[in-house]
Amino acid sequence: MKSTLTKLYVLIFLLVLGACKKDEGELQLPNGFAVNVAQNIEIPYAVTSKDEIVFDLTISAKAEAQIQEAILRLDDVDLETASATANEINLNYTYAVTAQDVGKSLIFRLTIIDAEGKSVDKDFTTYVQSAPADIQVMIPAEAPNEAKDDEEVNFMISVTSENEIRYIKTLLDQTELTDLTKETFDDPKADSYNFIYQPTVADADKTLSFTIEVMDVLGNIHRQPYSLFVERSVEADLTAYYGVNMGAQFNTAYGHFLNTATGDVYVAEGIAAKSADVDLVVFYSSSTGFNVTSATMGTVATNIYTVARFGDDGMDNWPVRNLTLIKKITTLTRGEFDLINSAAEIEAVYTGSSVAESESSGGLANGHAAAFKTVDGKYGILYVVNRSGNINSGYLIVDVKMQK
């Protein structure tokens, strides 16, 4: 299994931390450009009045975006403005924390403006505490790293603090699990905190990222990460591929042709020899946006993956062009996709849809799904997690569930 891993204009604000780069999330607006922001020095979640907060940001345009300037603000006061050079912005600013900031959450707002005056904002939040938190969170050695989706995870965490504890919380992917929030303590400076989590079928085959957050009465915060991989409790009759990258026809980073039986995505070079394994083809059209199609679709062979451009690997030269029938579905939510847990449920999405079968999905936006049936009678569902701006060198990031 490999994670190689609309028609509207979409701005995708991909935030990636730099030196310890991690995904910060995304913001989408119909502004027709895409921007990458790399944070080269990680901004801490908590500081003291003796610290400095260093912003070292590299902002670069994706696709056809034309960025002009970036402004960093705090409380509507401009701190730093940087202009683009060669469609890239380097913004550097150091904020000296003061005693007046203690107990506050400082919300720095980064505004990026394009050549047409359109803009998008991203907030960076840092909490100012009175002193470095003298808090210890000890996750026991017996805490599991893996659990089945029908097994409860239940263990005790030792928490000690120099100052009295205000609260202990557990967050899953930065969302508070309120049932685990604790605010009263028999011993105000020490606690045996009961971590309990019951995985669901929607968690199967995923690594869950928890954070144990402790705050003392002075507002000092400590965060302790904990990860849990969730296995399926019974052998599944489906296969799931998460974070599959599929590139449009001029994309040089990702392949264009998906083997739904394995999750492999193939590049154009040498594809004719693998054509029997191709179930879905991705391309971008200025009129319809991003599409996934059957390899039998004539206009794709004639206009996109052509012999003139790809030679022997042009689709008209493929020895096999598999027929895949597709139904574009815009009403399937992310939660519903996650809860699909059997081959029968995958088939039911396809057969239960009143959408006409087609060789093409038509334009796909984030949150759209494409249910499909391959030439060998296997059903699958492709869910669009993310996509680039509108350009023929762009990409789709999809999750796929497929009958075995």
C-alpha positions as CSV (number, residue, x, y, z in Angstrom):
1,M,0.0,0.0,0.0
2,K,1.5,3.2,-1.0
3,S,0.7,6.8,0.1
4,T,2.5,8.4,-2.9
5,L,1.4,9.3,-0.1
6,T,-13.9,23.9,-8.9
7,K,-14.5,24.6,-12.0
8,L,-14.1,27.4,-9.3
9,Y,-10.8,29.0,-8.6
10,V,-9.4,27.9,-5.3
11,L,-6.7,29.4,-3.1
12,I,-4.9,26.7,-1.2
13,F,-2.9,28.1,1.6
14,L,-0.5,25.2,2.5
15,L,1.3,25.8,5.7
16,V,4.5,23.9,6.3
17,L,6.8,24.5,9.2
18,G,10.4,24.9,8.1
19,A,13.3,23.8,10.3
20,C,11.0,21.2,12.0
21,K,8.6,21.3,9.2
22,K,5.1,20.0,9.9
23,D,1.8,20.6,8.3
24,E,-0.1,23.5,9.9
25,G,-3.4,23.0,8.0
26,E,-4.9,24.9,5.1
27,L,-7.1,27.8,4.2
28,Q,-9.1,27.9,1.0
29,L,-10.6,30.9,-0.6
30,P,-11.8,31.5,-4.2
31,N,-9.0,33.8,-5.1
32,G,-7.4,31.8,-7.8
33,F,-3.9,31.4,-6.5
34,A,-2.0,29.1,-4.2
35,V,0.7,30.0,-1.7
36,N,3.2,28.0,0.4
37,V,4.4,29.4,3.7
38,A,7.5,27.8,5.2
39,Q,8.3,28.6,8.8
40,N,12.1,28.2,9.0
41,I,12.2,28.6,12.8
42,E,9.4,27.0,14.7
43,I,7.2,29.4,16.8
44,P,6.8,27.9,20.3
45,Y,3.3,27.4,21.7
46,A,4.4,29.1,25.0
47,V,7.1,31.6,26.0
48,T,8.0,33.8,29.0
49,S,8.5,37.5,29.3
50,K,12.2,37.0,28.9
51,D,11.9,35.3,25.5
52,E,11.8,36.5,21.9
53,I,9.5,35.2,19.2
54,V,11.3,34.9,15.9
55,F,9.4,34.9,12.6
56,D,11.5,33.6,9.7
57,L,9.0,33.0,6.9
58,T,9.5,32.1,3.3
59,I,6.4,32.6,1.3
60,S,6.4,31.3,-2.3
61,A,3.7,31.2,-4.9
62,K,2.3,28.0,-6.4
63,A,0.6,27.5,-9.7
64,E,-0.3,30.8,-11.4
65,A,-0.3,32.9,-8.2
66,Q,1.4,36.3,-8.3
67,I,2.1,37.4,-4.7
68,Q,2.9,41.0,-3.9
69,E,3.5,41.5,-0.2
70,A,3.1,40.1,3.2
71,I,2.2,42.0,6.4
72,L,2.7,40.7,10.0
73,R,0.4,42.3,12.6
74,L,-0.3,42.1,16.3
75,D,-3.6,43.6,17.6
76,D,-4.1,45.4,14.3
77,V,-0.7,47.0,14.6
78,D,1.6,46.4,11.6
79,L,4.9,44.9,12.8
80,E,6.6,44.1,9.5
81,T,5.9,44.3,5.8
82,A,7.9,42.4,3.1
83,S,7.6,42.6,-0.6
84,A,8.0,39.9,-3.2
85,T,11.1,39.3,-5.2
86,A,10.9,36.7,-8.1
87,N,7.4,35.8,-6.7
88,E,8.8,34.9,-3.3
89,I,8.7,36.8,0.0
90,N,11.1,36.5,2.9
91,L,9.7,38.0,6.0
92,N,11.9,38.3,9.1
93,Y,10.8,39.8,12.4
94,T,11.6,39.4,16.1
95,Y,9.1,40.2,18.8
96,A,10.5,40.9,22.3
97,V,8.0,39.6,24.8
98,T,7.3,42.0,27.8
99,A,6.0,41.6,31.3
100,Q,2.7,43.1,30.2
101,D,2.2,40.1,27.9
102,V,2.2,37.6,30.7
103,G,-1.1,35.7,30.8
104,K,-2.0,36.6,27.3
105,S,-2.3,34.6,24.1
106,L,-0.5,36.7,21.5
107,I,-2.3,36.3,18.1
108,F,0.0,37.3,15.2
109,R,-1.8,37.7,11.9
110,L,0.0,37.2,8.6
111,T,-1.7,38.7,5.6
112,I,-0.6,37.8,2.1
113,I,-1.7,40.0,-0.8
114,D,-1.7,39.1,-4.4
115,A,-1.1,41.4,-7.4
116,E,-4.8,42.1,-7.7
117,G,-5.2,43.2,-4.1
118,K,-6.8,40.0,-2.9
119,S,-5.6,38.7,0.5
120,V,-5.6,35.8,2.8
121,D,-4.9,35.7,6.6
122,K,-3.2,33.1,8.8
123,D,-2.9,33.5,12.6
124,F,0.0,32.3,14.7
125,T,-0.8,32.0,18.4
126,T,1.7,32.0,21.3
127,Y,0.8,31.9,25.0
128,V,2.9,34.0,27.4
129,Q,3.5,32.4,30.8
130,S,5.1,33.8,33.8
131,A,8.0,31.3,33.9
132,P,9.0,28.1,32.1
133,A,6.5,25.5,33.2
134,D,7.8,23.2,35.9
135,I,5.4,20.4,35.1
136,Q,6.1,16.8,34.4
137,V,3.8,14.5,32.5
138,M,4.9,10.8,32.6
139,I,3.3,8.5,30.2
140,P,3.9,4.9,31.5
141,A,6.0,2.4,29.5
142,E,3.0,0.1,29.3
143,A,0.9,2.7,27.4
144,P,0.2,1.0,24.1
145,N,1.5,2.3,20.8
146,E,-1.1,0.2,18.9
147,A,-4.6,-0.9,19.6
148,K,-7.5,-2.6,17.7
149,D,-10.5,-0.6,16.8
150,D,-12.7,-2.6,19.3
151,E,-10.2,-2.2,22.2
152,E,-10.4,0.5,24.8
153,V,-7.2,2.2,25.6
154,N,-7.0,2.9,29.4
155,F,-4.0,3.8,31.4
156,M,-2.9,6.3,34.1
157,I,-0.6,9.2,33.5
158,S,1.5,10.7,36.3
159,V,1.3,14.5,36.5
160,T,3.3,16.7,38.9
161,S,3.7,20.4,39.1
162,E,5.6,22.9,41.2
163,N,2.5,25.1,41.3
164,E,-1.0,24.0,41.7
165,I,-2.6,22.4,38.7
166,R,-5.4,24.4,37.0
167,Y,-6.4,21.7,34.5
168,I,-5.4,18.7,32.5
169,K,-6.8,18.2,29.0
170,T,-6.5,15.7,26.2
171,L,-6.6,16.9,22.6
172,L,-6.9,14.7,19.6
173,D,-5.6,16.4,16.5
174,Q,-5.8,19.7,18.5
175,T,-9.5,19.2,19.3
176,E,-10.3,18.9,23.0
177,L,-11.8,15.6,24.2
178,T,-14.0,17.3,26.8
179,D,-14.9,14.0,28.6
180,L,-11.2,13.8,29.6
181,T,-10.9,17.4,30.9
182,K,-10.1,17.5,34.6
183,E,-10.2,20.6,36.7
184,T,-10.5,19.4,40.3
185,F,-7.7,17.5,42.1
186,D,-7.3,15.9,45.5
187,D,-3.7,16.8,45.5
188,P,-3.4,20.2,43.9
189,K,0.2,19.6,42.7
190,A,0.1,16.0,41.6
191,D,-2.4,13.8,39.9
192,S,-2.9,10.3,38.5
193,Y,-4.7,11.2,35.3
194,N,-6.8,8.5,33.7
195,F,-6.4,8.5,29.9
196,I,-9.3,6.6,28.3
197,Y,-10.0,6.3,24.6
198,Q,-12.3,3.9,22.7
199,P,-11.2,3.8,19.0
200,T,-13.9,3.4,16.3
201,V,-13.9,1.8,12.9
202,A,-13.3,5.3,11.5
203,D,-9.9,5.3,13.3
204,A,-8.8,2.0,11.7
205,D,-5.5,2.0,9.8
206,K,-4.7,5.5,11.2
207,T,-2.2,6.9,13.6
208,L,-4.0,9.2,16.1
209,S,-2.0,12.1,17.5
210,F,-3.0,13.1,21.1
211,T,-1.7,15.9,23.2
212,I,-1.9,15.9,27.0
213,E,-2.0,19.6,28.0
214,V,-1.5,20.7,31.6
215,M,-1.8,24.3,32.9
216,D,-0.9,25.5,36.4
217,V,-2.5,28.3,38.3
218,L,0.1,30.8,37.1
219,G,-0.9,30.1,33.5
220,N,2.2,28.0,32.7
221,I,1.5,25.3,30.1
222,H,3.2,21.9,29.3
223,R,2.2,19.7,26.4
224,Q,3.0,16.1,26.0
225,P,2.4,14.2,22.8
226,Y,1.1,10.6,22.6
227,S,0.5,8.6,19.4
228,L,-1.6,5.5,18.9
229,F,-1.9,3.4,15.7
230,V,-5.4,1.8,15.4
231,E,-5.5,-1.7,13.8
232,R,-8.7,-3.3,12.4
233,S,-10.2,-5.8,14.7
234,V,-11.2,-8.1,11.9
235,E,-9.7,-8.7,8.5
236,A,-11.1,-6.2,6.2
237,D,-12.6,-6.9,2.8
238,L,-11.4,-3.5,1.6
239,T,-8.1,-1.7,1.3
240,A,-7.6,2.0,2.1
241,Y,-4.9,4.3,0.7
242,Y,-4.5,7.6,2.4
243,G,-2.8,10.7,1.1
244,V,-2.3,9.5,-2.5
245,N,-0.8,12.2,-4.7
246,M,-2.0,12.4,-8.3
247,G,-0.5,14.9,-10.6
248,A,-2.2,16.6,-13.6
249,Q,-0.6,16.2,-17.1
250,F,2.2,18.7,-16.7
251,N,3.0,17.8,-13.1
252,T,6.6,16.6,-12.7
253,A,6.4,15.6,-9.1
254,Y,3.6,13.1,-9.1
255,G,2.3,10.4,-11.5
256,H,-1.0,10.6,-13.4
257,F,-2.2,7.0,-13.5
258,L,-3.7,5.1,-10.5
259,N,-3.7,1.4,-9.9
260,T,-6.6,1.0,-7.5
261,A,-5.6,-2.5,-6.6
262,T,-2.3,-1.4,-5.1
263,G,-2.5,2.3,-4.6
264,D,0.4,2.9,-6.9
265,V,0.5,6.0,-9.0
266,Y,2.5,5.7,-12.3
267,V,4.3,8.4,-14.2
268,A,4.0,8.7,-18.0
269,E,7.4,7.3,-18.8
270,G,7.0,3.5,-19.3
271,I,3.3,3.6,-18.7
272,A,2.3,1.7,-21.9
273,A,3.9,-1.5,-20.4
274,K,1.8,-1.0,-17.2
275,S,-1.4,0.0,-19.0
276,A,-3.3,-3.1,-17.9
277,D,-2.9,-2.0,-14.3
278,V,-4.3,1.5,-14.8
279,D,-7.8,2.1,-13.5
280,L,-8.0,5.9,-13.2
281,V,-6.3,8.8,-15.1
282,V,-6.1,12.3,-13.8
283,F,-5.9,15.5,-15.8
284,Y,-6.7,19.2,-15.6
285,S,-8.9,21.1,-18.0
286,S,-9.4,24.9,-18.0
287,S,-13.2,24.3,-18.6
288,T,-13.9,21.5,-16.1
289,G,-11.0,21.6,-13.6
290,F,-9.5,18.5,-12.2
291,N,-10.9,15.2,-13.5
292,V,-10.4,11.5,-12.9
293,T,-11.4,9.4,-15.9
294,S,-11.4,6.0,-17.4
295,A,-8.4,5.1,-19.6
296,T,-10.9,4.5,-22.4
297,M,-12.0,8.1,-22.6
298,G,-11.1,9.2,-26.1
299,T,-10.7,12.9,-25.6
300,V,-8.0,12.3,-22.9
301,A,-6.0,10.2,-25.4
302,T,-6.5,12.7,-28.2
303,N,-5.9,15.9,-26.3
304,I,-4.0,15.2,-23.0
305,Y,-1.8,12.1,-22.9
306,T,-1.1,12.3,-26.6
307,V,1.3,10.3,-28.9
308,A,2.7,13.6,-30.1
309,R,3.9,14.4,-26.6
310,F,4.4,11.0,-25.0
311,G,5.4,8.9,-28.0
312,D,5.1,5.2,-27.3
313,D,3.6,6.0,-23.9
314,G,0.8,8.1,-25.4
315,M,-2.6,6.5,-24.5
316,D,-3.4,5.7,-28.1
317,N,-0.4,3.3,-28.0
318,W,-1.4,1.5,-24.9
319,P,-2.0,-2.2,-25.5
320,V,-4.7,-2.2,-22.8
321,R,-7.1,0.6,-21.9
322,N,-9.3,-0.5,-19.0
323,L,-12.9,0.7,-18.8
324,T,-13.7,2.3,-15.4
325,L,-17.2,3.7,-14.8
326,I,-17.4,6.7,-12.5
327,K,-20.1,8.6,-10.5
328,K,-19.2,12.0,-9.1
329,I,-20.7,12.4,-5.6
330,T,-20.8,15.7,-3.9
331,T,-23.0,14.7,-0.9
332,L,-20.7,12.2,0.8
333,T,-19.2,13.9,3.9
334,R,-15.7,13.2,5.3
335,G,-17.3,11.5,8.3
336,E,-19.4,9.2,6.1
337,F,-16.3,8.3,4.0
338,D,-14.4,7.4,7.2
339,L,-17.2,5.2,8.4
340,I,-17.2,3.0,5.3
341,N,-15.8,-0.2,6.6
342,S,-16.7,-3.0,4.2
343,A,-16.7,-3.9,0.5
344,A,-20.6,-4.0,0.6
345,E,-20.7,-0.4,1.9
346,I,-18.4,0.7,-0.9
347,E,-20.6,-1.0,-3.5
348,A,-23.8,0.5,-1.9
349,V,-22.4,4.0,-2.4
350,Y,-22.0,3.4,-6.1
351,T,-25.2,1.5,-6.8
352,G,-27.3,3.7,-4.5
353,S,-26.3,6.8,-6.3
354,S,-28.7,8.2,-9.0
355,V,-25.8,9.8,-10.8
356,A,-25.3,8.4,-14.3
357,E,-22.3,6.3,-14.9
358,S,-19.6,8.0,-17.0
359,E,-16.1,7.6,-18.1
360,S,-15.2,10.9,-16.3
361,S,-15.9,12.4,-12.9
362,G,-16.1,15.9,-14.2
363,G,-14.6,18.7,-12.1
364,L,-13.6,17.7,-8.6
365,A,-13.3,20.1,-5.7
366,N,-12.1,19.5,-2.1
367,G,-14.7,17.3,-0.3
368,H,-16.0,15.7,-3.5
369,A,-16.0,12.0,-4.0
370,A,-15.8,9.7,-7.1
371,A,-17.4,6.3,-6.7
372,F,-16.2,3.9,-9.4
373,K,-16.4,0.4,-10.8
374,T,-13.3,-1.1,-12.4
375,V,-13.2,-3.4,-15.5
376,D,-12.9,-6.5,-13.2
377,G,-16.1,-5.5,-11.3
378,K,-14.4,-4.1,-8.2
379,Y,-16.0,-1.0,-6.6
380,G,-14.1,1.9,-5.0
381,I,-14.4,5.4,-3.7
382,L,-12.0,8.2,-4.1
383,Y,-12.3,11.2,-1.8
384,V,-10.6,14.5,-2.6
385,V,-8.7,15.7,0.5
386,N,-6.9,18.6,-1.1
387,R,-6.0,20.0,-4.5
388,S,-3.8,22.7,-6.0
389,G,-4.8,25.8,-7.7
390,N,-6.3,25.6,-11.2
391,I,-3.4,24.7,-13.4
392,N,-2.3,21.8,-15.6
393,S,0.8,21.2,-13.5
394,G,-1.3,20.9,-10.4
395,Y,-2.3,17.9,-8.3
396,L,-5.0,16.1,-6.3
397,I,-4.5,14.5,-2.9
398,V,-7.0,11.8,-2.4
399,D,-7.9,9.0,0.0
400,V,-9.2,5.8,-1.6
401,K,-11.2,2.9,-0.3
402,M,-11.2,-0.2,-2.6
403,Q,-12.8,-3.6,-2.5
404,K,-10.3,-6.4,-2.2
